[in-house]
């Protein structure tokens, strides 16, 4: 059941929302009253599962496929959604991939693919949606960055560069769009429990936890709660900020 209606009447587009952090954000926004558009590029089945879970908890959502790295495909998706639903109030640029490798071994393709999805994808969606947000004189854009974009991480030059780029994009857009009452912020997750971290060597995981002041990995709900706050009117005087949800890791 929907717990309250803090986002009642709002329409949210969450990219890469078929699993992981994106799915948790989509479910959380829907739980608090938003109509959620679950974007996916990989598994339609996973996206439809997310939609079903949202509906089972009393919310409303649809799934739509689109490769956000494709400029024209992103434009077509935004125009289709605006034509069908009239508006999008909240954009969560969550879609992201990894192609980890040491710089001496990293291929051009590994670098380009990560930048195209993680950074250019956020540009594409924001570029095409911004004119509608400006016309409506309000909205929220939330970019999912990473502590890797704040502090860097060995073996992730491409990923860290893309996530650092999102921070620069966030700050620039916040200044550019503030006059139209559009708040732009970023969330920088730390180590979050996902299918990938579950496969991590036990000793490596233990060393990571020991380096976190709160002595635990985060979970997708931690990120979803932060996104809910930034998507709501409760954060109406906050823009251009990078919220590190990392258990104190970047202190």
N, C-alpha and C positions, 0 to 999 in steps of 0.2 A: 504493500500500500504506500501511496505517496505520503510522506511524513508532514510536509508543509508545502507552501506554494511560493517560496522565495523567488523562483524563476518562472512563475505562472505567466503564460502569454509569450514567453521567449522561445525562439527557435535557435538551436545550436547545431553547428556542423563540426564534427570531430573527425579528423583524418586519421587513418591507420587505427580504426576503432574496433577491429574485429577480435583483438586479443590484447593481453597485457595491460599496460598503463592506459592506452586509448580506450579499451573496453571499460575499464574501471571508471574513467572519467565520464564516458557516455552514460553509464548506468547511474552514476551519482547525479549528473545534471538532470536526467529524466526523473529520478526519485524526488527531486525538488521542483518538479513541475514543467521543465522544459520539454518541448518537442525536439527530439534528437535525430539528426541525420548521421547514420553510421557509415562513414566512408571506408572503403577497403580497396586494395589492389591485388591481393593474393587470393585468399580463400573466401569465396562467396558464402560457403557453408558456415564458416566461423562468424562472419558478419551477421548472417541470418540467425545464428544461435544467440548472438548478443542482442539482436532485436527481440527475439522471443523472451529472453531473460528480462529485458526491460518491460515488455508487456505483462509478463507474469508478476512483476512487482508493482503493477498498476500504472505504468508509464506509457508513453507513446513514442514510437520510433520507426524509421525506415532504413533500409540499407541501399547504398548506391556505390557502384564500382567506378573507380577513376584512378589513373596513375598521376599523382599530383606533380611528378617531375615533368609532365607533358604540358606545356604552356597552353596550347589550344584545347586540349582535353579538359584542363582545369577550367578554362573559360566557359566551355560548353556546359560543364556540370553546374557551375555557379548560375549561369543564365537559365538553365533548366529548373533549378531549385527555386530561383526567384520567381520565375514564371508560374511555377506550380504552387508554391507556398507563400509567395508575397514578400517575404523578408527573411534575412538571417541576422540575428542579433549578436550571436556569440560564435567566434571562430576559434577552434583549438587546433593549432598546427602541431600535431603529434607524430605524424607519419615519419618513420625513420628506419634506416638499415645500418648494419655494420659490415665492414669488410676489413677486419683487423689484420695488420701485418707490420713488420718492422719496415722502416722507411727504405732501407737498402733493398728490400724485396717487394715493396708495394708496387703494383702495376698502375699504369695510367688509368686503366679501366676501374680498378678498385677505388682510386681516388675520385674519379669523375662520378661514378655511380652514387657514392655517399653524398657528395656535394649536391648532386642533382636532386636527390630525394629529400635529404634533410634540410638543406638551405634553400635551394631554388624552388623546391616544392612549397615552402612557406611563402616565398616571394610570390609565386604564381597565384596561390589562393588569395593572399592579401591584395595583390594587384587587381584581381578581377572583382573581389568583393568590396573593396574600399569605397568605390563610387556609390554603392548602395548604402553603406554605413554613413557616408558623408551626407547623402541626401536625407537620410532618416535622422541625422544629427544625434547619433549615439550608437554605442556598441562596445563590445569587448573583444579583444584579440589576445589570446594566450598562446605563447610559443613554448613548446617543451624543449628546453635546452638540456644541459647536463653539467655535473661538476667537472666532467672532462673538458668542457668548454671554458670553465673558470680556471682550473688548475693544470690542465693538460694531462695526458696519460700515455706512457710509453706503449708503442705498438698500435696507437690509435691516432696517428697524425691526421688522417682524413676525417675521422669522426670528431675529434677535438676541434679541428678547424671549422667543420660544419656547425658545431654547437656554439663555438665562440662567435661565428658569423651571425647566428641567431640572436645572440646578445646585442651585437651591434645593430642588427636590424630592429630589434625591439626598442632600443633607446632612440634611434632615429625616427621610427614611426610614431613613438610616443610624443615626440616634439612636433612632428608634422601634423598629427591628427587630433591633438588635444583641444584645439579651438572648436572642434566639432563634437566635443564630449565623447570621444572614442578613447578608451583607456587601453593601453598596450603594455602587457607585462610578460615576463617569462618565469617559468619554473625550472629550476636546475636540480633534478633528482640525483641523489647519491646512489649507493648500492641498494638496489631494490630486488626483493625476492621475486624471481621469474623462473620460467622453465629453464632458461640459460644458466642462472646462478645455481639452480638445483643440481646441475651436472658438474658443478665446479669441484675440484679436488678439495677434500675436507680440510686439509692443512692450509690451503690458500684461502678458503672461506674463513677459517679461524683467524688468520692473520689480518684479514680485512676487517672483521668484527672488532678485533683488538685495537684497530686504528680509529674506530668510531667512538667518540665520547659517550654516546648513549648505549654502546656495547650491543647493538643489534643492527641487522639490515632493516631497511624500510620495507613496506609493502605497497601494493598499488593503491590501497585505500588512503595511505598517507598523501600520495600525489593527487588523488581524486578530491580529497578534502580541500587541498590548497586551490585546486582548479575551481571548485564550487565557490569558494570565497572570492576569487578574482573575477568570476563570471557574474557575481551578484552585485546589487547596489551597495552592499556592505563595504565594497572596495572602491567606491565612487571617487575618492580623492587620492587614489594610488595609481600612478602610471610611470612607465619607464623603469620599473624595478625588476630585479632578478631575485626571486625567492628560492634560496637553497633549502631543499627539503632533504637533508642528508645526515641527520643525527649529530650535527656539529662537526662533520668531517672537514669542512673547509674553514673552520675557525682559525 
